[in-house]
């Protein structure tokens, strides 16, 4: 009989502080767009992204992206950085998926809006997710976004393409220290709020009883002190 996996519980404050501590390093990349990985449909303005994150546990990258935006500004305009949402699922049972697909195949539930990859051209886009576990979701996001950008670049005059090529980077709140099944380009800037062992992560946006979640998180921290 398999034993219950060891849980690691993070609070909203924990995550906020991890993001704040990493913001200066991320700012060196000079992002001017954040791409939040979630599972809901549509592209949302950032306030609605925040509300949806609190209500829908599938929107895993939205809360970190919104917090990160608090500490970053577009270096050229000094304005807030826009957040775009994409939906990807690896472990969820979705209409049309088979049991064999769950956990092995990334399913696209929402992608870029009507303008497609045109909104990415010339951008420095930071892809944001809560966790780097198997790395399969991140590999899919980076490779598919790059493919879409390349298609759009082919529609431009050749002399303009290089200047309009999108620069990507990745930020995750937690990176699990484990063998990865997916890969990322070796030259891709990669940032993690914290690296942890291969534990079962419980995030506050997944909690039904947030007070109980915070109580267990505090007990966990006290036990490790």
Secondary structure, DSSP 8 states (H G I E B T S, - for coil): ------EEE--HHHHHHHHHHHHHHHHTT--SEEEEEESSSS---HHHHHHHHHH-TT-HHHHHHHHHHHH---TTT-S--EEEEEEEESSS--TT--TTTTTTS-EEEE---TTGGGGGTT-EEEEEEEEESSSHHHHHHHHHHHHHHHHHHTTS-HHHHHHH--EEEEEEEEEE-S--SS---TTSEEEEEEEE-S-EEE-GGG-SSHHHHHHHHHHHHHHH-
